[in-house]
């Protein structure tokens, strides 16, 4: 939950560099399969204006749900 919250703050602030560092940390911790964290990464990229990175993160998700589709389409 902490990573998800930090990613959400990065999205609100437009702090792309910090958000990218947090995504790197997610990979180091092996949490890239966590749906909540994955959605937070997608949301962060979308809100920072990096739609191509959001699409890449979305495509790499193992498990997609209604919330993940909503975030990527919004």
PDB file of N, CA, C, O and CB in Angstrom:
ATOM      1  N   UNK A   1       0.824  -1.202   0.000  1.00  0.00           N
ATOM      2  CA  UNK A   1       0.000   0.000   0.000  1.00  0.00           C
ATOM      3  C   UNK A   1       0.866   1.263   0.000  1.00  0.00           C
ATOM      4  O   UNK A   1       0.486   2.277  -0.586  1.00  0.00           O
ATOM      5  CB  UNK A   1      -0.936   0.000   1.212  1.00  0.00           C
ATOM      6  N   UNK A   2       2.019   1.202   0.651  1.00  0.00           N
ATOM      7  CA  UNK A   2       2.881   2.373   0.715  1.00  0.00           C
ATOM      8  C   UNK A   2       3.350   2.789  -0.671  1.00  0.00           C
ATOM      9  O   UNK A   2       3.317   3.972  -1.010  1.00  0.00           O
ATOM     10  CB  UNK A   2       4.078   2.100   1.611  1.00  0.00           C
ATOM     11  N   UNK A   3       3.785   1.826  -1.472  1.00  0.00           N
ATOM     12  CA  UNK A   3       4.234   2.145  -2.828  1.00  0.00           C
ATOM     13  C   UNK A   3       3.103   2.728  -3.658  1.00  0.00           C
ATOM     14  O   UNK A   3       3.309   3.668  -4.425  1.00  0.00           O
ATOM     15  CB  UNK A   3       4.794   0.902  -3.512  1.00  0.00           C
ATOM     16  N   UNK A   4       1.928   2.179  -3.508  1.00  0.00           N
ATOM     17  CA  UNK A   4       0.772   2.677  -4.235  1.00  0.00           C
ATOM     18  C   UNK A   4       0.476   4.128  -3.855  1.00  0.00           C
ATOM     19  O   UNK A   4       0.157   4.946  -4.719  1.00  0.00           O
ATOM     20  CB  UNK A   4      -0.450   1.795  -3.962  1.00  0.00           C
ATOM     21  N   UNK A   5       0.579   4.442  -2.581  1.00  0.00           N
ATOM     22  CA  UNK A   5       0.335   5.801  -2.100  1.00  0.00           C
ATOM     23  C   UNK A   5       1.386   6.766  -2.622  1.00  0.00           C
ATOM     24  O   UNK A   5       1.052   7.867  -3.059  1.00  0.00           O
ATOM     25  CB  UNK A   5       0.312   5.830  -0.575  1.00  0.00           C
ATOM     26  N   UNK A   6       2.649   6.366  -2.582  1.00  0.00           N
ATOM     27  CA  UNK A   6       3.726   7.224  -3.086  1.00  0.00           C
ATOM     28  C   UNK A   6       3.556   7.471  -4.581  1.00  0.00           C
ATOM     29  O   UNK A   6       3.749   8.593  -5.049  1.00  0.00           O
ATOM     30  CB  UNK A   6       5.104   6.591  -2.804  1.00  0.00           C
ATOM     31  N   UNK A   7       3.197   6.436  -5.330  1.00  0.00           N
ATOM     32  CA  UNK A   7       2.964   6.595  -6.766  1.00  0.00           C
ATOM     33  C   UNK A   7       1.794   7.537  -7.030  1.00  0.00           C
ATOM     34  O   UNK A   7       1.827   8.323  -7.976  1.00  0.00           O
ATOM     35  CB  UNK A   7       2.701   5.234  -7.420  1.00  0.00           C
ATOM     36  N   UNK A   8       0.769   7.459  -6.198  1.00  0.00           N
ATOM     37  CA  UNK A   8      -0.386   8.344  -6.332  1.00  0.00           C
ATOM     38  C   UNK A   8       0.018   9.798  -6.091  1.00  0.00           C
ATOM     39  O   UNK A   8      -0.438  10.694  -6.801  1.00  0.00           O
ATOM     40  CB  UNK A   8      -1.498   7.930  -5.351  1.00  0.00           C
ATOM     41  N   UNK A   9       0.864  10.032  -5.102  1.00  0.00           N
ATOM     42  CA  UNK A   9       1.358  11.386  -4.824  1.00  0.00           C
ATOM     43  C   UNK A   9       2.204  11.887  -5.993  1.00  0.00           C
ATOM     44  O   UNK A   9       2.089  13.046  -6.393  1.00  0.00           O
ATOM     45  CB  UNK A   9       2.184  11.410  -3.510  1.00  0.00           C
ATOM     46  N   UNK A  10       3.044  11.026  -6.532  1.00  0.00           N
ATOM     47  CA  UNK A  10       3.853  11.398  -7.699  1.00  0.00           C
ATOM     48  C   UNK A  10       2.954  11.799  -8.859  1.00  0.00           C
ATOM     49  O   UNK A  10       3.248  12.756  -9.576  1.00  0.00           O
ATOM     50  CB  UNK A  10       4.778  10.233  -8.119  1.00  0.00           C
ATOM     51  N   UNK A  11       1.866  11.072  -9.042  1.00  0.00           N
ATOM     52  CA  UNK A  11       0.925  11.384 -10.124  1.00  0.00           C
ATOM     53  C   UNK A  11       0.310  12.763  -9.915  1.00  0.00           C
ATOM     54  O   UNK A  11       0.219  13.554 -10.854  1.00  0.00           O
ATOM     55  CB  UNK A  11      -0.183  10.314 -10.207  1.00  0.00           C
ATOM     56  N   UNK A  12      -0.106  13.047  -8.702  1.00  0.00           N
ATOM     57  CA  UNK A  12      -0.736  14.338  -8.413  1.00  0.00           C
ATOM     58  C   UNK A  12       0.234  15.494  -8.582  1.00  0.00           C
ATOM     59  O   UNK A  12      -0.157  16.578  -9.014  1.00  0.00           O
ATOM     60  CB  UNK A  12      -1.295  14.346  -7.003  1.00  0.00           C
ATOM     61  N   UNK A  13       1.504  15.266  -8.244  1.00  0.00           N
ATOM     62  CA  UNK A  13       2.510  16.327  -8.328  1.00  0.00           C
ATOM     63  C   UNK A  13       3.179  16.407  -9.700  1.00  0.00           C
ATOM     64  O   UNK A  13       3.899  17.361  -9.995  1.00  0.00           O
ATOM     65  CB  UNK A  13       3.564  16.114  -7.267  1.00  0.00           C
ATOM     66  N   UNK A  14       2.937  15.409 -10.520  1.00  0.00           N
ATOM     67  CA  UNK A  14       3.608  15.369 -11.818  1.00  0.00           C
ATOM     68  C   UNK A  14       5.089  15.053 -11.687  1.00  0.00           C
ATOM     69  O   UNK A  14       5.893  15.442 -12.534  1.00  0.00           O
ATOM     70  CB  UNK A  14       3.431  16.688 -12.535  1.00  0.00           C
ATOM     71  N   UNK A  15       5.442  14.347 -10.626  1.00  0.00           N
ATOM     72  CA  UNK A  15       6.840  14.014 -10.330  1.00  0.00           C
ATOM     73  C   UNK A  15       7.232  12.720 -11.050  1.00  0.00           C
ATOM     74  O   UNK A  15       7.341  11.655 -10.441  1.00  0.00           O
ATOM     75  CB  UNK A  15       7.058  13.870  -8.794  1.00  0.00           C
ATOM     76  N   UNK A  16       7.439  12.843 -12.351  1.00  0.00           N
ATOM     77  CA  UNK A  16       7.720  11.673 -13.180  1.00  0.00           C
ATOM     78  C   UNK A  16       9.007  10.958 -12.764  1.00  0.00           C
ATOM     79  O   UNK A  16       9.040   9.730 -12.686  1.00  0.00           O
ATOM     80  CB  UNK A  16       7.813  12.086 -14.637  1.00  0.00           C
ATOM     81  N   UNK A  17      10.058  11.722 -12.498  1.00  0.00           N
ATOM     82  CA  UNK A  17      11.341  11.100 -12.155  1.00  0.00           C
ATOM     83  C   UNK A  17      11.237  10.281 -10.868  1.00  0.00           C
ATOM     84  O   UNK A  17      11.757   9.168 -10.801  1.00  0.00           O
ATOM     85  CB  UNK A  17      12.429  12.173 -12.006  1.00  0.00           C
ATOM     86  N   UNK A  18      10.578  10.815  -9.862  1.00  0.00           N
ATOM     87  CA  UNK A  18      10.399  10.082  -8.607  1.00  0.00           C
ATOM     88  C   UNK A  18       9.512   8.863  -8.839  1.00  0.00           C
ATOM     89  O   UNK A  18       9.779   7.785  -8.307  1.00  0.00           O
ATOM     90  CB  UNK A  18       9.786  10.999  -7.516  1.00  0.00           C
ATOM     91  N   UNK A  19       8.473   9.033  -9.623  1.00  0.00           N
ATOM     92  CA  UNK A  19       7.578   7.915  -9.933  1.00  0.00           C
ATOM     93  C   UNK A  19       8.304   6.795 -10.648  1.00  0.00           C
ATOM     94  O   UNK A  19       8.065   5.618 -10.376  1.00  0.00           O
ATOM     95  CB  UNK A  19       6.415   8.390 -10.778  1.00  0.00           C
ATOM     96  N   UNK A  20       9.195   7.160 -11.567  1.00  0.00           N
ATOM     97  CA  UNK A  20       9.973   6.156 -12.281  1.00  0.00           C
ATOM     98  C   UNK A  20      10.919   5.416 -11.333  1.00  0.00           C
ATOM     99  O   UNK A  20      11.106   4.206 -11.456  1.00  0.00           O
ATOM    100  CB  UNK A  20      10.766   6.810 -13.417  1.00  0.00           C
ATOM    101  N   UNK A  21      11.504   6.140 -10.399  1.00  0.00           N
ATOM    102  CA  UNK A  21      12.355   5.503  -9.372  1.00  0.00           C
ATOM    103  C   UNK A  21      11.539   4.531  -8.518  1.00  0.00           C
ATOM    104  O   UNK A  21      12.021   3.464  -8.136  1.00  0.00           O
ATOM    105  CB  UNK A  21      13.015   6.580  -8.466  1.00  0.00           C
ATOM    106  N   UNK A  22      10.295   4.921  -8.226  1.00  0.00           N
ATOM    107  CA  UNK A  22       9.425   4.037  -7.449  1.00  0.00           C
ATOM    108  C   UNK A  22       9.079   2.789  -8.250  1.00  0.00           C
ATOM    109  O   UNK A  22       8.996   1.697  -7.687  1.00  0.00           O
ATOM    110  CB  UNK A  22       8.140   4.772  -7.028  1.00  0.00           C
ATOM    111  N   UNK A  23       8.876   2.936  -9.559  1.00  0.00           N
ATOM    112  CA  UNK A  23       8.608   1.774 -10.396  1.00  0.00           C
ATOM    113  C   UNK A  23       9.822   0.841 -10.403  1.00  0.00           C
ATOM    114  O   UNK A  23       9.664  -0.378 -10.351  1.00  0.00           O
ATOM    115  CB  UNK A  23       8.250   2.213 -11.837  1.00  0.00           C
ATOM    116  N   UNK A  24      11.016   1.402 -10.466  1.00  0.00           N
ATOM    117  CA  UNK A  24      12.228   0.586 -10.389  1.00  0.00           C
ATOM    118  C   UNK A  24      12.277  -0.185  -9.073  1.00  0.00           C
ATOM    119  O   UNK A  24      12.676  -1.349  -9.043  1.00  0.00           O
ATOM    120  CB  UNK A  24      13.480   1.467 -10.535  1.00  0.00           C
ATOM    121  N   UNK A  25      11.871   0.464  -7.995  1.00  0.00           N
ATOM    122  CA  UNK A  25      11.843  -0.186  -6.684  1.00  0.00           C
ATOM    123  C   UNK A  25      10.813  -1.324  -6.666  1.00  0.00           C
ATOM    124  O   UNK A  25      11.046  -2.371  -6.062  1.00  0.00           O
ATOM    125  CB  UNK A  25      11.521   0.845  -5.578  1.00  0.00           C
ATOM    126  N   UNK A  26       9.685  -1.108  -7.327  1.00  0.00           N
ATOM    127  CA  UNK A  26       8.659  -2.149  -7.427  1.00  0.00           C
ATOM    128  C   UNK A  26       9.248  -3.399  -8.072  1.00  0.00           C
ATOM    129  O   UNK A  26       9.016  -4.513  -7.603  1.00  0.00           O
ATOM    130  CB  UNK A  26       7.438  -1.644  -8.241  1.00  0.00           C
ATOM    131  N   UNK A  27      10.012  -3.211  -9.150  1.00  0.00           N
ATOM    132  CA  UNK A  27      10.646  -4.349  -9.831  1.00  0.00           C
ATOM    133  C   UNK A  27      11.676  -5.023  -8.935  1.00  0.00           C
ATOM    134  O   UNK A  27      11.758  -6.251  -8.899  1.00  0.00           O
ATOM    135  CB  UNK A  27      11.311  -3.891 -11.135  1.00  0.00           C
ATOM    136  N   UNK A  28      12.459  -4.232  -8.214  1.00  0.00           N
ATOM    137  CA  UNK A  28      13.471  -4.800  -7.317  1.00  0.00           C
ATOM    138  C   UNK A  28      12.837  -5.635  -6.213  1.00  0.00           C
ATOM    139  O   UNK A  28      13.399  -6.639  -5.776  1.00  0.00           O
ATOM    140  CB  UNK A  28      14.317  -3.688  -6.701  1.00  0.00           C
ATOM    141  N   UNK A  29      11.657  -5.206  -5.770  1.00  0.00           N
ATOM    142  CA  UNK A  29      10.965  -5.904  -4.690  1.00  0.00           C
ATOM    143  C   UNK A  29      10.105  -7.060  -5.214  1.00  0.00           C
ATOM    144  O   UNK A  29       9.554  -7.826  -4.425  1.00  0.00           O
ATOM    145  CB  UNK A  29      10.097  -4.923  -3.910  1.00  0.00           C
ATOM    146  N   UNK A  30       9.989  -7.187  -6.524  1.00  0.00           N
ATOM    147  CA  UNK A  30       9.188  -8.265  -7.102  1.00  0.00           C
ATOM    148  C   UNK A  30       7.698  -8.057  -6.972  1.00  0.00           C
ATOM    149  O   UNK A  30       6.938  -9.023  -6.900  1.00  0.00           O
ATOM    150  CB  UNK A  30       9.550  -9.552  -6.468  1.00  0.00           C
ATOM    151  N   UNK A  31       7.269  -6.803  -6.941  1.00  0.00           N
ATOM    152  CA  UNK A  31       5.846  -6.497  -6.757  1.00  0.00           C
ATOM    153  C   UNK A  31       5.139  -6.119  -8.046  1.00  0.00           C
ATOM    154  O   UNK A  31       4.014  -5.621  -8.007  1.00  0.00           O
ATOM    155  CB  UNK A  31       5.691  -5.383  -5.768  1.00  0.00           C
ATOM    156  N   UNK A  32       5.786  -6.348  -9.204  1.00  0.00           N
ATOM    157  CA  UNK A  32       5.180  -5.929 -10.456  1.00  0.00           C
ATOM    158  C   UNK A  32       3.907  -6.686 -10.790  1.00  0.00           C
ATOM    159  O   UNK A  32       3.168  -6.250 -11.673  1.00  0.00           O
ATOM    160  CB  UNK A  32       6.158  -6.092 -11.565  1.00  0.00           C
ATOM    161  N   UNK A  33       3.619  -7.778 -10.141  1.00  0.00           N
ATOM    162  CA  UNK A  33       2.382  -8.515 -10.372  1.00  0.00           C
ATOM    163  C   UNK A  33       1.244  -8.081  -9.467  1.00  0.00           C
ATOM    164  O   UNK A  33       0.135  -8.603  -9.582  1.00  0.00           O
ATOM    165  CB  UNK A  33       2.626  -9.973 -10.191  1.00  0.00           C
ATOM    166  N   UNK A  34       1.493  -7.137  -8.568  1.00  0.00           N
ATOM    167  CA  UNK A  34       0.470  -6.644  -7.653  1.00  0.00           C
ATOM    168  C   UNK A  34      -0.441  -5.687  -8.416  1.00  0.00           C
ATOM    169  O   UNK A  34       0.009  -4.646  -8.893  1.00  0.00           O
ATOM    170  CB  UNK A  34       1.110  -5.941  -6.412  1.00  0.00           C
ATOM    171  N   UNK A  35      -1.702  -6.034  -8.529  1.00  0.00           N
ATOM    172  CA  UNK A  35      -2.652  -5.263  -9.342  1.00  0.00           C
ATOM    173  C   UNK A  35      -2.756  -3.824  -8.855  1.00  0.00           C
ATOM    174  O   UNK A  35      -2.789  -2.908  -9.676  1.00  0.00           O
ATOM    175  CB  UNK A  35      -4.037  -5.921  -9.317  1.00  0.00           C
ATOM    176  N   UNK A  36      -2.808  -3.600  -7.570  1.00  0.00           N
ATOM    177  CA  UNK A  36      -2.948  -2.244  -7.025  1.00  0.00           C
ATOM    178  C   UNK A  36      -1.734  -1.400  -7.385  1.00  0.00           C
ATOM    179  O   UNK A  36      -1.879  -0.244  -7.783  1.00  0.00           O
ATOM    180  CB  UNK A  36      -3.131  -2.286  -5.493  1.00  0.00           C
ATOM    181  N   UNK A  37      -0.554  -1.960  -7.251  1.00  0.00           N
ATOM    182  CA  UNK A  37       0.677  -1.242  -7.590  1.00  0.00           C
ATOM    183  C   UNK A  37       0.737  -0.994  -9.094  1.00  0.00           C
ATOM    184  O   UNK A  37       1.093   0.102  -9.529  1.00  0.00           O
ATOM    185  CB  UNK A  37       1.923  -2.036  -7.123  1.00  0.00           C
ATOM    186  N   UNK A  38       0.396  -1.996  -9.882  1.00  0.00           N
ATOM    187  CA  UNK A  38       0.405  -1.843 -11.345  1.00  0.00           C
ATOM    188  C   UNK A  38      -0.529  -0.719 -11.783  1.00  0.00           C
ATOM    189  O   UNK A  38      -0.172   0.085 -12.645  1.00  0.00           O
ATOM    190  CB  UNK A  38      -0.003  -3.162 -12.028  1.00  0.00           C
ATOM    191  N   UNK A  39      -1.712  -0.658 -11.201  1.00  0.00           N
ATOM    192  CA  UNK A  39      -2.675   0.387 -11.536  1.00  0.00           C
ATOM    193  C   UNK A  39      -2.134   1.757 -11.133  1.00  0.00           C
ATOM    194  O   UNK A  39      -2.333   2.738 -11.850  1.00  0.00           O
ATOM    195  CB  UNK A  39      -4.027   0.120 -10.844  1.00  0.00           C
ATOM    196  N   UNK A  40      -1.456   1.830 -10.000  1.00  0.00           N
ATOM    197  CA  UNK A  40      -0.867   3.094  -9.557  1.00  0.00           C
ATOM    198  C   UNK A  40       0.218   3.567 -10.519  1.00  0.00           C
ATOM    199  O   UNK A  40       0.349   4.763 -10.777  1.00  0.00           O
ATOM    200  CB  UNK A  40      -0.289   2.947  -8.149  1.00  0.00           C
ATOM    201  N   UNK A  41       0.987   2.633 -11.041  1.00  0.00           N
ATOM    202  CA  UNK A  41       2.027   2.979 -12.021  1.00  0.00           C
ATOM    203  C   UNK A  41       1.380   3.529 -13.295  1.00  0.00           C
ATOM    204  O   UNK A  41       1.820   4.547 -13.829  1.00  0.00           O
ATOM    205  CB  UNK A  41       2.911   1.737 -12.353  1.00  0.00           C
ATOM    206  N   UNK A  42       0.347   2.861 -13.773  1.00  0.00           N
ATOM    207  CA  UNK A  42      -0.357   3.317 -14.975  1.00  0.00           C
ATOM    208  C   UNK A  42      -0.946   4.709 -14.756  1.00  0.00           C
ATOM    209  O   UNK A  42      -0.821   5.587 -15.610  1.00  0.00           O
ATOM    210  CB  UNK A  42      -1.471   2.320 -15.361  1.00  0.00           C
ATOM    211  N   UNK A  43      -1.581   4.899 -13.620  1.00  0.00           N
ATOM    212  CA  UNK A  43      -2.189   6.186 -13.290  1.00  0.00           C
ATOM    213  C   UNK A  43      -1.131   7.286 -13.223  1.00  0.00           C
ATOM    214  O   UNK A  43      -1.353   8.394 -13.710  1.00  0.00           O
ATOM    215  CB  UNK A  43      -2.946   6.096 -11.955  1.00  0.00           C
ATOM    216  N   UNK A  44       0.006   6.981 -12.625  1.00  0.00           N
ATOM    217  CA  UNK A  44       1.083   7.957 -12.513  1.00  0.00           C
ATOM    218  C   UNK A  44       1.577   8.378 -13.887  1.00  0.00           C
ATOM    219  O   UNK A  44       1.753   9.570 -14.140  1.00  0.00           O
ATOM    220  CB  UNK A  44       2.237   7.389 -11.689  1.00  0.00           C
ATOM    221  N   UNK A  45       1.804   7.423 -14.777  1.00  0.00           N
ATOM    222  CA  UNK A  45       2.263   7.762 -16.122  1.00  0.00           C
ATOM    223  C   UNK A  45       1.224   8.577 -16.879  1.00  0.00           C
ATOM    224  O   UNK A  45       1.571   9.540 -17.562  1.00  0.00           O
ATOM    225  CB  UNK A  45       2.595   6.497 -16.899  1.00  0.00           C
ATOM    226  N   UNK A  46      -0.051   8.199 -16.763  1.00  0.00           N
ATOM    227  CA  UNK A  46      -1.114   8.948 -17.447  1.00  0.00           C
ATOM    228  C   UNK A  46      -1.165  10.393 -16.966  1.00  0.00           C
ATOM    229  O   UNK A  46      -1.224  11.318 -17.776  1.00  0.00           O
ATOM    230  CB  UNK A  46      -2.477   8.274 -17.221  1.00  0.00           C
ATOM    231  N   UNK A  47      -1.142  10.586 -15.668  1.00  0.00           N
ATOM    232  CA  UNK A  47      -1.251  11.932 -15.111  1.00  0.00           C
ATOM    233  C   UNK A  47       0.000  12.770 -15.353  1.00  0.00           C
ATOM    234  O   UNK A  47      -0.059  13.999 -15.305  1.00  0.00           O
ATOM    235  CB  UNK A  47      -1.527  11.852 -13.630  1.00  0.00           C
ATOM    236  N   UNK A  48       1.122  12.120 -15.611  1.00  0.00           N
ATOM    237  CA  UNK A  48       2.357  12.844 -15.938  1.00  0.00           C
ATOM    238  C   UNK A  48       2.500  13.057 -17.442  1.00  0.00           C
ATOM    239  O   UNK A  48       3.512  13.585 -17.904  1.00  0.00           O
ATOM    240  CB  UNK A  48       3.576  12.084 -15.403  1.00  0.00           C
ATOM    241  N   UNK A  49       1.484  12.645 -18.208  1.00  0.00           N
ATOM    242  CA  UNK A  49       1.480  12.872 -19.639  1.00  0.00           C
ATOM    243  C   UNK A  49       2.292  11.876 -20.455  1.00  0.00           C
ATOM    244  O   UNK A  49       2.602  12.137 -21.617  1.00  0.00           O
ATOM    245  CB  UNK A  49       1.978  14.219 -19.905  1.00  0.00           C
ATOM    246  N   UNK A  50       2.636  10.753 -19.868  1.00  0.00           N
ATOM    247  CA  UNK A  50       3.434   9.735 -20.562  1.00  0.00           C
ATOM    248  C   UNK A  50       2.544   8.547 -20.921  1.00  0.00           C
ATOM    249  O   UNK A  50       2.682   7.459 -20.362  1.00  0.00           O
ATOM    250  CB  UNK A  50       4.635   9.272 -19.681  1.00  0.00           C
ATOM    251  N   UNK A  51       1.636   8.773 -21.855  1.00  0.00           N
ATOM    252  CA  UNK A  51       0.642   7.776 -22.228  1.00  0.00           C
ATOM    253  C   UNK A  51       1.289   6.511 -22.794  1.00  0.00           C
ATOM    254  O   UNK A  51       0.815   5.402 -22.546  1.00  0.00           O
ATOM    255  CB  UNK A  51      -0.325   8.361 -23.243  1.00  0.00           C
ATOM    256  N   UNK A  52       2.373   6.682 -23.554  1.00  0.00           N
ATOM    257  CA  UNK A  52       3.042   5.508 -24.123  1.00  0.00           C
ATOM    258  C   UNK A  52       3.621   4.614 -23.028  1.00  0.00           C
ATOM    259  O   UNK A  52       3.595   3.389 -23.149  1.00  0.00           O
ATOM    260  CB  UNK A  52       4.155   5.943 -25.086  1.00  0.00           C
ATOM    261  N   UNK A  53       4.139   5.216 -21.967  1.00  0.00           N
ATOM    262  CA  UNK A  53       4.656   4.426 -20.843  1.00  0.00           C
ATOM    263  C   UNK A  53       3.506   3.765 -20.076  1.00  0.00           C
ATOM    264  O   UNK A  53       3.643   2.643 -19.589  1.00  0.00           O
ATOM    265  CB  UNK A  53       5.493   5.318 -19.890  1.00  0.00           C
ATOM    266  N   UNK A  54       2.373   4.467 -19.974  1.00  0.00           N
ATOM    267  CA  UNK A  54       1.195   3.898 -19.324  1.00  0.00           C
ATOM    268  C   UNK A  54       0.710   2.680 -20.092  1.00  0.00           C
ATOM    269  O   UNK A  54       0.372   1.657 -19.497  1.00  0.00           O
ATOM    270  CB  UNK A  54       0.074   4.945 -19.215  1.00  0.00           C
ATOM    271  N   UNK A  55       0.675   2.793 -21.427  1.00  0.00           N
ATOM    272  CA  UNK A  55       0.254   1.662 -22.255  1.00  0.00           C
ATOM    273  C   UNK A  55       1.205   0.482 -22.107  1.00  0.00           C
ATOM    274  O   UNK A  55       0.772  -0.670 -22.050  1.00  0.00           O
ATOM    275  CB  UNK A  55       0.168   2.080 -23.722  1.00  0.00           C
ATOM    276  N   UNK A  56       2.486   0.768 -22.046  1.00  0.00           N
ATOM    277  CA  UNK A  56       3.482  -0.291 -21.872  1.00  0.00           C
ATOM    278  C   UNK A  56       3.278  -0.998 -20.528  1.00  0.00           C
ATOM    279  O   UNK A  56       3.323  -2.226 -20.455  1.00  0.00           O
ATOM    280  CB  UNK A  56       4.917   0.291 -21.964  1.00  0.00           C
ATOM    281  N   UNK A  57       3.053  -0.219 -19.470  1.00  0.00           N
ATOM    282  CA  UNK A  57       2.812  -0.803 -18.146  1.00  0.00           C
ATOM    283  C   UNK A  57       1.520  -1.619 -18.154  1.00  0.00           C
ATOM    284  O   UNK A  57       1.463  -2.701 -17.570  1.00  0.00           O
ATOM    285  CB  UNK A  57       2.742   0.304 -17.064  1.00  0.00           C
ATOM    286  N   UNK A  58       0.491  -1.103 -18.812  1.00  0.00           N
ATOM    287  CA  UNK A  58      -0.788  -1.812 -18.901  1.00  0.00           C
ATOM    288  C   UNK A  58      -0.618  -3.133 -19.639  1.00  0.00           C
ATOM    289  O   UNK A  58      -1.109  -4.169 -19.191  1.00  0.00           O
ATOM    290  CB  UNK A  58      -1.843  -0.941 -19.607  1.00  0.00           C
ATOM    291  N   UNK A  59       0.077  -3.095 -20.769  1.00  0.00           N
ATOM    292  CA  UNK A  59       0.282  -4.306 -21.563  1.00  0.00           C
ATOM    293  C   UNK A  59       1.057  -5.375 -20.801  1.00  0.00           C
ATOM    294  O   UNK A  59       0.865  -6.568 -21.032  1.00  0.00           O
ATOM    295  CB  UNK A  59       1.011  -3.967 -22.845  1.00  0.00           C
ATOM    296  N   UNK A  60       1.931  -4.949 -19.896  1.00  0.00           N
ATOM    297  CA  UNK A  60       2.736  -5.919 -19.147  1.00  0.00           C
ATOM    298  C   UNK A  60       2.017  -6.495 -17.928  1.00  0.00           C
ATOM    299  O   UNK A  60       2.530  -7.405 -17.277  1.00  0.00           O
ATOM    300  CB  UNK A  60       4.021  -5.272 -18.704  1.00  0.00           C
ATOM    301  N   UNK A  61       0.819  -5.963 -17.615  1.00  0.00           N
ATOM    302  CA  UNK A  61       0.070  -6.482 -16.473  1.00  0.00           C
ATOM    303  C   UNK A  61      -0.355  -7.927 -16.720  1.00  0.00           C
ATOM    304  O   UNK A  61      -0.848  -8.266 -17.796  1.00  0.00           O
ATOM    305  CB  UNK A  61      -1.163  -5.606 -16.194  1.00  0.00           C
ATOM    306  N   UNK A  62      -0.161  -8.764 -15.721  1.00  0.00           N
ATOM    307  CA  UNK A  62      -0.560 -10.159 -15.828  1.00  0.00           C
ATOM    308  C   UNK A  62      -2.053 -10.322 -15.631  1.00  0.00           C
ATOM    309  O   UNK A  62      -2.689 -11.167 -16.261  1.00  0.00           O
ATOM    310  CB  UNK A  62       0.191 -11.003 -14.819  1.00  0.00           C
ATOM    311  N   UNK A  63      -2.602  -9.506 -14.751  1.00  0.00           N
ATOM    312  CA  UNK A  63      -4.025  -9.599 -14.411  1.00  0.00           C
ATOM    313  C   UNK A  63      -4.666  -8.225 -14.574  1.00  0.00           C
ATOM    314  O   UNK A  63      -4.331  -7.288 -13.850  1.00  0.00           O
ATOM    315  CB  UNK A  63      -4.224 -10.132 -12.957  1.00  0.00           C
ATOM    316  N   UNK A  64      -5.579  -8.111 -15.516  1.00  0.00           N
ATOM    317  CA  UNK A  64      -6.287  -6.847 -15.734  1.00  0.00           C
ATOM    318  C   UNK A  64      -7.697  -6.969 -15.165  1.00  0.00           C
ATOM    319  O   UNK A  64      -8.313  -8.033 -15.224  1.00  0.00           O
ATOM    320  CB  UNK A  64      -6.331  -6.478 -17.254  1.00  0.00           C
ATOM    321  N   UNK A  65      -8.196  -5.869 -14.615  1.00  0.00           N
ATOM    322  CA  UNK A  65      -9.547  -5.859 -14.081  1.00  0.00           C
ATOM    323  C   UNK A  65     -10.251  -4.576 -14.522  1.00  0.00           C
ATOM    324  O   UNK A  65      -9.692  -3.794 -15.290  1.00  0.00           O
ATOM    325  CB  UNK A  65      -9.532  -5.980 -12.535  1.00  0.00           C
ATOM    326  N   UNK A  66     -11.444  -4.364 -14.051  1.00  0.00           N
ATOM    327  CA  UNK A  66     -12.229  -3.197 -14.449  1.00  0.00           C
ATOM    328  C   UNK A  66     -11.491  -1.909 -14.088  1.00  0.00           C
ATOM    329  O   UNK A  66     -11.487  -0.955 -14.866  1.00  0.00           O
ATOM    330  CB  UNK A  66     -13.617  -3.226 -13.779  1.00  0.00           C
ATOM    331  N   UNK A  67     -10.881  -1.880 -12.931  1.00  0.00           N
ATOM    332  CA  UNK A  67     -10.179  -0.666 -12.496  1.00  0.00           C
ATOM    333  C   UNK A  67      -8.992  -0.357 -13.408  1.00  0.00           C
ATOM    334  O   UNK A  67      -8.766   0.800 -13.762  1.00  0.00           O
ATOM    335  CB  UNK A  67      -9.700  -0.817 -11.043  1.00  0.00           C
ATOM    336  N   UNK A  68      -8.239  -1.378 -13.784  1.00  0.00           N
ATOM    337  CA  UNK A  68      -7.080  -1.143 -14.660  1.00  0.00           C
ATOM    338  C   UNK A  68      -7.548  -0.633 -16.028  1.00  0.00           C
ATOM    339  O   UNK A  68      -6.920   0.259 -16.598  1.00  0.00           O
ATOM    340  CB  UNK A  68      -6.242  -2.446 -14.827  1.00  0.00           C
ATOM    341  N   UNK A  69      -8.628  -1.182 -16.551  1.00  0.00           N
ATOM    342  CA  UNK A  69      -9.163  -0.702 -17.823  1.00  0.00           C
ATOM    343  C   UNK A  69      -9.665   0.728 -17.689  1.00  0.00           C
ATOM    344  O   UNK A  69      -9.481   1.535 -18.600  1.00  0.00           O
ATOM    345  CB  UNK A  69     -10.294  -1.617 -18.311  1.00  0.00           C
ATOM    346  N   UNK A  70     -10.288   1.048 -16.578  1.00  0.00           N
ATOM    347  CA  UNK A  70     -10.804   2.409 -16.351  1.00  0.00           C
ATOM    348  C   UNK A  70      -9.663   3.418 -16.329  1.00  0.00           C
ATOM    349  O   UNK A  70      -9.765   4.489 -16.926  1.00  0.00           O
ATOM    350  CB  UNK A  70     -11.597   2.478 -15.027  1.00  0.00           C
ATOM    351  N   UNK A  71      -8.580   3.077 -15.642  1.00  0.00           N
ATOM    352  CA  UNK A  71      -7.442   3.990 -15.538  1.00  0.00           C
ATOM    353  C   UNK A  71      -6.808   4.216 -16.896  1.00  0.00           C
ATOM    354  O   UNK A  71      -6.492   5.354 -17.244  1.00  0.00           O
ATOM    355  CB  UNK A  71      -6.401   3.447 -14.558  1.00  0.00           C
ATOM    356  N   UNK A  72      -6.619   3.172 -17.661  1.00  0.00           N
ATOM    357  CA  UNK A  72      -5.941   3.325 -18.957  1.00  0.00           C
ATOM    358  C   UNK A  72      -6.836   4.057 -19.962  1.00  0.00           C
ATOM    359  O   UNK A  72      -6.320   4.763 -20.828  1.00  0.00           O
ATOM    360  CB  UNK A  72      -5.536   1.944 -19.519  1.00  0.00           C
ATOM    361  N   UNK A  73      -8.144   3.910 -19.869  1.00  0.00           N
ATOM    362  CA  UNK A  73      -9.049   4.576 -20.797  1.00  0.00           C
ATOM    363  C   UNK A  73      -9.366   6.019 -20.389  1.00  0.00           C
ATOM    364  O   UNK A  73      -9.833   6.809 -21.210  1.00  0.00           O
ATOM    365  CB  UNK A  73     -10.329   3.789 -20.907  1.00  0.00           C
ATOM    366  N   UNK A  74      -9.121   6.349 -19.159  1.00  0.00           N
ATOM    367  CA  UNK A  74      -9.437   7.683 -18.658  1.00  0.00           C
ATOM    368  C   UNK A  74      -8.413   8.627 -19.135  1.00  0.00           C
ATOM    369  O   UNK A  74      -8.481   9.818 -18.830  1.00  0.00           O
ATOM    370  CB  UNK A  74      -9.523   7.718 -17.145  1.00  0.00           C
TER     371      UNK A  74
END
